[in-house]
Amino acid sequence: MANTLATLQATLPGLAPDAFAFLTVPAKDAMAANVEAVRLLTAEGAAGVYVSLAKDYLSVSAQLAAAGVDMTKVKFVDAVSRMYGIAPVPALEVIYVDGPLSVDDIIAGVQGSLKELPPGRRFVLLDSLTTVMLYNSIEATVDFGSTLRTMLKKAKAEGLVVVSYSDAMNEELLHRLESGGGEIVAL
């Protein structure tokens, strides 16, 4: 885990403001890497959108706050709560979508959240492309990644897409996403 965080700390500050990076991280380290990425980016003055496909908004926001993240700099798109019947908490900083199958709603939620962020450096962290692939075909997942990349480029925001794996990640998915543009950062 310490190696994962050290790599993240060494890599994130050097990414271009309009970078699109796929962070490959062992599943057991994914949440810690997500929290650290948001902490590092917000500490550098960036504001961003956390797209939650692995944990609900309340869990993620609590972990971010406990890590010292300035929560006024973070908006959320929660694609977990409705799927698991968790009652949405009314809050201005979160948009709820039905789940990982609702990729168009996720994109719309990201676009809406980005518009609410202050000007300056902005980011979007999608916490688990692996989860998107569990509910969609590889083609739909690649299309989603391409659409997200294009939308972020137009919005001049950097994208961090977490691809979790245990023993082996889906090499075909990663290869197809990388060939569309983007940097692979192995944590």
C-alpha angles and dihedrals in degrees: 000000000000089000091052092053093044091053091048092049091050095045109039099062090054096053116110116251090250096040123142110204133177110212110206109201136163110261092241091058098040100099094045089049091049092051093046092049092053091044092052095046096047091045087057089055099261123137121207157164122256110206106203117206097146105044135019124261096257093052094046095044091049091052092047093049091048088054090056098255115161097243093199086072097055132078123184139218106196115200094166110060100064092042091057097037095251108155109247114243111226106241133145093228097061136068116194121213128183098253147284091312089063095075093151090053090048091053091047090049091051092049092049093047093048090055090057094054120097118255117272133059111001134181141185120210115195103196099207129013084170088068091051088055093051089063101033138045120264089253092053090046092051090047089050091050091048093048091049092049092050093047093049092048090054090047091048090234127136119240128215113188117187116215107189125198139172110203101342132011125215099273094187092056092047093046093049092048093046092050088060090059130282142106125262113221112188111205 
